[in-house]
Structure formats: C-alpha cells, structure tokens
Amino acid sequence: MSDSVPPAPTLLAATARYLEDELMPSLEGYHRFQTRIAINVLRIVERELRLGAAHDAAARERLLALLQDAPTPTPPSLALADALRDGRLDPDAPGVATHLRAALAEALAINNPRWITKDLPP
C-alpha cells in the first residue's frame, strides 16, 4: 500500500465522522436511519481491523492453555465447545469463566464498546 494512503481503519473512521457530523444533520426519517446503520457498520469494521488480530491471538493462547492439547485443525473456540460438551473439560475448571469473560469483553470492544463500561459479573 502506498505511504500516501492512510490505513483502512483511519479511512473508515473518517468516513463515519463525515456521515455523522456533516450528512446526518441534513437527513430525516428513513435516510437518517439508514445512514446511522451505515455509520455503525463502518465503526464496527474499523474496530475489527484495529483490534481483531490481537483479540484472536489472545483468545487462541487462553484456549490452548485451557485445553492443554497440541493445536488441532479445529478452531480453538470449537475445541473448547467440544471439550465442554463431551466432558473432557469441566465448565467450572479454573480459567474457563475467565476466558469466557475475556472473550465477551473482546467481542464487545468491537461490536459495542459502550457495553464494556458496564460491570460484568465476576
């Protein structure tokens, strides 16, 4: 990518800001609603590009530590579900709840970061 073109997350954030600050005030009804949806989508994609890889890596590390298995072709999140379902891993085992809380916080950081400020149960 050329050095003169800003990174995709920057372009997405600038587009969302333009739509919200410049275009939204001139819209009403259906078009205002659809523009709000577009702004939300742009912001979710921007956060996914910015945070997704780090969240995926952290989740993979937590899951591999929990499962204590060599990596398999199965994605770790599916391997966790399989291990819980077939009884190889107790849902109350140390680390399971911690992983699930972290995974939820990571997902919310991308999909709706305002919810992260709410207290998650221990």
KAWO-V83075 format. One record per residue. RES is the residue in one letter. SS is DSSP state (~ for helix, > for strand, _ for the rest). PHI is phi in degrees with one decimal (none if undefined). OMEGA is omega in whole degrees, 0 to 359 (NA if undefined). Layout:
BEGIN
RES_SS_PHI_OMEGA + RES_SS_PHI_OMEGA
END
This chain:
BEGIN
M___none_181 + S___-65.7_178 + D___-68.3_183 + S___-83.8_180 + V___-97.2_179 + P___-62.8_178 + P___-62.8_183 + A_~_-53.1_179 + P_~_-58.7_179 + T_~_-66.6_179 + L_~_-64.0_179 + L_~_-63.8_180 + A_~_-64.1_179 + A_~_-65.3_178 + T_~_-65.4_178 + A_~_-62.0_179 + R_~_-62.2_179 + Y_~_-60.2_181 + L_~_-59.4_184 + E_~_-74.4_186 + D_~_-84.1_186 + E_~_-102.1_186 + L_~_-87.9_184 + M_~_-52.5_182 + P_~_-59.9_182 + S_~_-93.6_185 + L___-107.5_176 + E___-137.9_170 + G_~_54.2_185 + Y_~_-55.3_184 + H_~_-68.4_176 + R_~_-65.3_179 + F_~_-61.6_181 + Q_~_-65.2_177 + T_~_-68.1_176 + R_~_-60.7_177 + I_~_-61.5_180 + A_~_-61.0_178 + I_~_-61.3_179 + N_~_-61.6_179 + V_~_-63.4_179 + L_~_-58.5_181 + R_~_-69.3_177 + I_~_-64.6_180 + V_~_-63.4_178 + E_~_-60.7_180 + R_~_-67.0_178 + E_~_-62.1_179 + L_~_-64.2_183 + R_~_-78.5_189 + L_~_-111.7_191 + G_~_-56.1_184 + A_~_-63.5_179 + A_~_-66.6_178 + H_~_-64.2_179 + D_~_-61.1_180 + A_~_-64.9_179 + A_~_-64.3_180 + A_~_-63.7_180 + R_~_-61.2_179 + E_~_-62.6_179 + R_~_-61.7_183 + L_~_-67.9_179 + L_~_-64.1_177 + A_~_-67.5_179 + L_~_-65.7_186 + L_~_-79.8_179 + Q___50.1_177 + D___-118.6_171 + A___-66.6_179 + P___-55.3_180 + T___-119.8_177 + P___-63.0_179 + T___-70.9_174 + P___-57.5_183 + P_~_-55.5_181 + S_~_-64.8_176 + L_~_-71.8_177 + A_~_-64.0_177 + L_~_-64.1_179 + A_~_-59.1_179 + D_~_-62.2_181 + A_~_-64.3_178 + L_~_-70.2_183 + R_~_-66.0_184 + D___-91.0_173 + G___86.0_177 + R___-70.5_179 + L___-133.0_179 + D___-77.2_179 + P___-59.7_179 + D___-92.9_180 + A___-62.6_178 + P___-54.5_176 + G___98.4_183 + V_~_-65.3_181 + A_~_-64.0_179 + T_~_-61.6_178 + H_~_-62.3_182 + L_~_-64.0_176 + R_~_-64.0_179 + A_~_-64.8_179 + A_~_-62.7_177 + L_~_-64.6_179 + A_~_-61.8_178 + E_~_-65.2_179 + A_~_-63.8_180 + L_~_-67.3_178 + A_~_-59.6_178 + I_~_-93.3_189 + N_~_-81.4_181 + N___-162.2_187 + P_~_-60.5_179 + R_~_-61.8_181 + W_~_-73.6_180 + I_~_-65.7_181 + T_~_-70.7_177 + K___-77.0_182 + D___-72.4_173 + L___-88.4_179 + P___-62.3_181 + P___-66.2_NA
END
